[in-house]
Amino acid sequence: MTSRRALAAAVVLFVLVLGAACVLAGGFDLGCEVVSLDVAGTLARVPVALHGASDELLTLLADQGMSPDELADLAADFDSVIADVNAGLTAFPTLVPVPMIGGGIEIPLPFVVVDGVRLSGGILSSGIVRGIADMAGVEIPDPLLDEEFALGDETARFTVDADLSAWAISVEAVKRFDIVIAALNLSAGIGWTGGAVTVDVGRELSPEWAEGVDAALAALHLDDVRWSALAAHVGARLEVGFPFLRLFAEARLVQPIVEWVGWWDLHVGGLAGAVGVVIRF
């Protein structure tokens, strides 16, 4: 009986010591970092951009000799298509997730209120997207579009490609509650996130068409799709697994402090998170 009590006491002591060690442990994690973009303003910009481009095209066609009746019919067609697009956008979500390849490191601190400081970040680029697509057996055209078509008595050619870059970096204080096989981490911190999409439209046109097409493309503001923000956040992370190797899922509430946006009015959203694996040491 005495030996059983001693064994039980030893097990309890071992669990307590191991739990305390886990609380004080640092570590690093790898996984998927997710930020969100608020695209409500962006959706409102779509009909504005399309109307601007269509007006430039109508001006170009008028200069090329299209009759007023044909221009009126074409303008009505443009308006109808833009109205349909705008109606379809009402069903589009206003919060869009942007997943990134992420990682972080946690440095333990011997404080009562704060158990550690975590530095984390994520990155996404066109090269990463194409690499993942290749591994999944999905072919992404390069460039995305390459078309030739008749334009009057000549042949015109358009190529379209896009370059994506997105990043996030944050620092936060962490309080951890550990029960050996699982842990709950509460955090608060500040981070910087941003990104841009550059759309490159190549064209081979005769000089009399080139200026008008350039004006229509300029009305789309394809060189001004960008966002960045300095934001505060609070979060909660659940870890499950061995004390030294765990799976985790994290959710954060984000409040931008300062933002820098382009013409397309992209804003950092109020939700973020991460999933992955954490190694404790």
C-alpha positions as CSV (number, residue, x, y, z in Angstrom):
1,M,0.0,0.0,0.0
2,T,2.8,2.4,0.9
3,S,4.6,1.7,-2.3
4,R,1.5,2.4,-4.3
5,R,1.0,5.7,-2.5
6,A,4.6,6.6,-3.1
7,L,4.2,5.7,-6.8
8,A,1.0,7.8,-7.1
9,A,2.8,10.7,-5.4
10,A,5.7,10.3,-7.7
11,V,3.5,10.3,-10.8
12,V,1.6,13.5,-9.6
13,L,5.0,15.2,-8.9
14,F,6.2,14.2,-12.3
15,V,3.1,15.6,-14.0
16,L,3.4,18.9,-12.0
17,V,7.1,19.3,-12.8
18,L,6.5,18.4,-16.5
19,G,3.6,20.9,-16.6
20,A,5.6,23.6,-15.1
21,A,8.4,22.9,-17.5
22,C,6.0,23.1,-20.5
23,V,4.7,26.5,-19.2
24,L,8.3,27.8,-19.1
25,A,9.3,26.2,-22.4
26,G,10.1,28.1,-25.5
27,G,9.6,26.7,-29.0
28,F,9.2,27.3,-32.7
29,D,6.3,26.6,-35.0
30,L,5.7,26.1,-38.7
31,G,2.4,26.2,-40.5
32,C,-0.1,28.4,-42.3
33,E,-0.6,32.0,-41.3
34,V,-3.9,33.5,-42.4
35,V,-4.8,37.2,-42.5
36,S,-8.0,38.6,-43.8
37,L,-8.8,41.5,-46.2
38,D,-11.9,43.7,-46.0
39,V,-12.9,44.1,-49.6
40,A,-16.2,46.0,-49.1
41,G,-14.7,49.1,-50.5
42,T,-13.0,47.2,-53.3
43,L,-16.3,45.7,-54.5
44,A,-17.7,49.2,-54.6
45,R,-14.8,50.3,-56.8
46,V,-15.5,47.6,-59.4
47,P,-18.3,49.4,-61.3
48,V,-16.5,52.7,-61.1
49,A,-13.4,51.2,-62.7
50,L,-15.5,49.4,-65.4
51,H,-17.4,52.6,-66.3
52,G,-14.2,54.5,-66.6
53,A,-12.7,51.9,-68.9
54,S,-15.8,51.6,-71.0
55,D,-15.9,55.4,-71.4
56,E,-12.4,55.4,-72.7
57,L,-13.1,52.5,-75.1
58,L,-16.2,54.3,-76.5
59,T,-14.1,57.5,-77.0
60,L,-11.5,55.3,-78.9
61,L,-14.1,53.7,-81.1
62,A,-15.6,57.1,-81.9
63,D,-12.2,58.3,-83.0
64,Q,-11.9,55.2,-85.2
65,G,-15.1,56.2,-87.0
66,M,-17.9,54.1,-85.3
67,S,-21.3,55.6,-85.9
68,P,-23.3,57.3,-83.1
69,D,-26.0,54.7,-83.3
70,E,-23.5,51.9,-82.9
71,L,-21.8,53.7,-80.1
72,A,-25.2,54.2,-78.3
73,D,-26.0,50.4,-78.6
74,L,-22.5,49.5,-77.4
75,A,-22.8,51.9,-74.5
76,A,-26.1,50.3,-73.5
77,D,-24.4,46.9,-73.7
78,F,-21.6,48.0,-71.5
79,D,-24.0,49.5,-68.9
80,S,-26.0,46.2,-68.9
81,V,-22.9,44.1,-68.3
82,I,-21.6,46.4,-65.6
83,A,-25.0,46.3,-63.9
84,D,-25.0,42.5,-64.0
85,V,-21.5,42.4,-62.5
86,N,-22.4,44.8,-59.8
87,A,-25.5,42.7,-58.9
88,G,-23.3,39.6,-58.8
89,L,-20.9,41.2,-56.4
90,T,-23.6,41.6,-53.7
91,A,-23.2,37.9,-53.0
92,F,-19.4,38.1,-52.7
93,P,-18.1,37.9,-49.1
94,T,-16.6,41.1,-47.8
95,L,-13.9,39.4,-45.8
96,V,-11.4,37.4,-47.8
97,P,-8.7,35.1,-46.3
98,V,-5.1,35.3,-47.4
99,P,-3.1,32.2,-46.4
100,M,0.6,32.4,-46.1
101,I,3.5,30.0,-45.3
102,G,4.3,31.0,-41.7
103,G,6.5,30.3,-38.7
104,G,7.5,31.8,-35.4
105,I,9.7,31.4,-32.4
106,E,8.7,31.8,-28.7
107,I,11.2,33.0,-26.1
108,P,10.3,32.1,-22.5
109,L,10.3,34.8,-19.8
110,P,10.4,34.1,-16.0
111,F,7.4,36.4,-15.3
112,V,4.1,35.5,-13.5
113,V,1.8,37.4,-15.9
114,V,3.7,36.8,-19.1
115,D,5.2,33.4,-19.9
116,G,7.0,34.4,-23.1
117,V,7.3,36.6,-26.2
118,R,6.5,35.2,-29.6
119,L,7.8,36.5,-32.9
120,S,5.9,35.2,-35.9
121,G,5.4,36.0,-39.6
122,G,4.2,34.7,-42.9
123,I,4.9,35.2,-46.6
124,L,3.1,34.5,-49.9
125,S,4.3,35.2,-53.4
126,S,3.5,34.2,-57.0
127,G,6.4,31.8,-56.9
128,I,5.1,30.0,-53.8
129,V,1.6,29.7,-55.4
130,R,3.0,28.3,-58.6
131,G,5.3,25.9,-56.6
132,I,2.4,24.6,-54.6
133,A,0.2,24.2,-57.7
134,D,3.0,22.2,-59.4
135,M,3.2,19.9,-56.4
136,A,-0.6,19.4,-56.5
137,G,-0.5,18.7,-60.3
138,V,-2.3,21.9,-61.2
139,E,-0.9,23.9,-64.2
140,I,-1.1,27.7,-64.0
141,P,-0.5,29.3,-67.4
142,D,2.5,31.6,-67.7
143,P,1.4,34.2,-68.6
144,L,-2.1,33.8,-67.4
145,L,-3.5,35.0,-70.7
146,D,-2.0,35.2,-74.2
147,E,-4.4,35.9,-77.0
148,E,-4.3,37.2,-80.6
149,F,-7.3,38.6,-82.4
150,A,-8.2,40.7,-85.4
151,L,-8.5,44.4,-84.9
152,G,-9.5,46.0,-88.1
153,D,-7.1,45.0,-90.9
154,E,-4.4,44.1,-88.4
155,T,-3.7,41.5,-85.7
156,A,-3.5,42.6,-82.1
157,R,-2.0,40.6,-79.2
158,F,-2.6,40.9,-75.5
159,T,-0.8,39.1,-72.6
160,V,-1.9,39.3,-69.0
161,D,0.1,38.2,-66.0
162,A,-0.1,39.0,-62.2
163,D,2.5,39.2,-59.5
164,L,1.4,38.6,-55.9
165,S,3.2,39.4,-52.7
166,A,1.9,39.4,-49.2
167,W,3.6,39.4,-45.8
168,A,2.8,39.6,-42.1
169,I,5.0,40.0,-39.0
170,S,4.0,40.3,-35.4
171,V,5.3,40.3,-31.8
172,E,3.2,39.4,-28.9
173,A,3.2,38.6,-25.2
174,V,2.0,35.1,-24.3
175,K,0.3,33.6,-21.3
176,R,0.2,29.8,-21.4
177,F,-2.0,27.4,-19.4
178,D,-0.6,23.8,-19.8
179,I,-1.9,20.4,-18.8
180,V,0.9,18.3,-20.3
181,I,-1.2,16.9,-23.3
182,A,-2.7,20.2,-24.2
183,A,-2.3,24.0,-23.7
184,L,-4.2,27.2,-24.0
185,N,-2.2,30.2,-25.0
186,L,-3.6,33.8,-24.6
187,S,-1.7,36.5,-26.4
188,A,-1.8,40.2,-27.1
189,G,0.5,42.1,-29.4
190,I,1.1,44.3,-32.5
191,G,1.9,43.4,-36.1
192,W,2.5,44.8,-39.6
193,T,0.9,43.2,-42.6
194,G,0.7,44.2,-46.2
195,G,0.7,43.1,-49.8
196,A,0.2,44.0,-53.4
197,V,-1.0,42.5,-56.7
198,T,0.6,43.9,-59.8
199,V,-1.2,43.1,-63.0
200,D,0.9,43.4,-66.1
201,V,-0.9,43.8,-69.4
202,G,1.3,43.5,-72.5
203,R,-0.1,44.6,-75.8
204,E,0.9,44.7,-79.4
205,L,-1.3,47.3,-81.2
206,S,-1.1,49.7,-84.0
207,P,-0.4,53.3,-82.9
208,E,-3.9,54.5,-83.6
209,W,-5.3,52.0,-81.1
210,A,-2.6,52.0,-78.5
211,E,-3.3,55.4,-76.9
212,G,-7.0,54.7,-76.3
213,V,-6.3,51.1,-75.0
214,D,-3.7,52.5,-72.6
215,A,-6.3,55.1,-71.3
216,A,-8.8,52.3,-70.8
217,L,-6.3,50.2,-68.8
218,A,-5.3,53.2,-66.8
219,A,-8.9,53.6,-65.8
220,L,-8.8,50.2,-64.2
221,H,-5.9,51.2,-61.8
222,L,-4.3,47.8,-62.2
223,D,-1.0,49.2,-60.7
224,D,-2.7,50.3,-57.4
225,V,-3.9,47.0,-55.8
226,R,-2.2,47.2,-52.5
227,W,-2.7,47.2,-48.7
228,S,-0.7,47.5,-45.5
229,A,-1.5,48.2,-41.9
230,L,0.0,48.4,-38.4
231,A,-2.5,46.7,-36.2
232,A,-3.0,45.5,-32.6
233,H,-4.4,42.1,-31.9
234,V,-5.5,39.6,-29.2
235,G,-5.6,35.9,-29.7
236,A,-6.1,32.4,-28.3
237,R,-4.2,29.3,-29.4
238,L,-5.1,25.7,-28.6
239,E,-2.3,23.2,-28.6
240,V,-2.8,19.4,-28.5
241,G,-0.2,16.7,-28.3
242,F,3.0,15.7,-26.6
243,P,4.7,18.4,-24.4
244,F,7.5,18.6,-27.0
245,L,5.5,18.3,-30.2
246,R,1.9,19.6,-30.7
247,L,-0.6,20.6,-33.3
248,F,-2.1,24.0,-32.9
249,A,-4.9,26.3,-34.1
250,E,-5.0,30.0,-33.3
251,A,-7.6,32.7,-33.8
252,R,-7.0,36.5,-33.5
253,L,-9.1,39.6,-33.4
254,V,-7.3,42.4,-35.2
255,Q,-7.7,46.2,-34.9
256,P,-5.8,48.3,-37.4
257,I,-4.2,51.4,-35.9
258,V,-2.7,52.9,-39.1
259,E,-3.4,51.8,-42.7
260,W,-2.0,52.6,-46.1
261,V,-4.3,51.6,-49.0
262,G,-4.4,52.1,-52.8
263,W,-7.1,53.2,-55.2
264,W,-8.8,49.8,-54.8
265,D,-9.5,50.5,-51.1
266,L,-8.3,47.2,-49.7
267,H,-8.2,47.1,-45.9
268,V,-6.8,44.6,-43.4
269,G,-9.7,42.7,-41.9
270,G,-10.6,42.1,-38.3
271,L,-9.9,38.4,-38.2
272,A,-6.6,36.4,-38.5
273,G,-5.3,33.0,-37.4
274,A,-2.8,30.2,-37.9
275,V,-2.6,26.4,-37.9
276,G,0.4,24.2,-37.8
277,V,2.8,22.3,-35.6
278,V,4.8,23.6,-32.7
279,I,8.0,22.1,-31.3
280,R,8.7,22.9,-27.6
281,F,12.2,22.9,-26.0
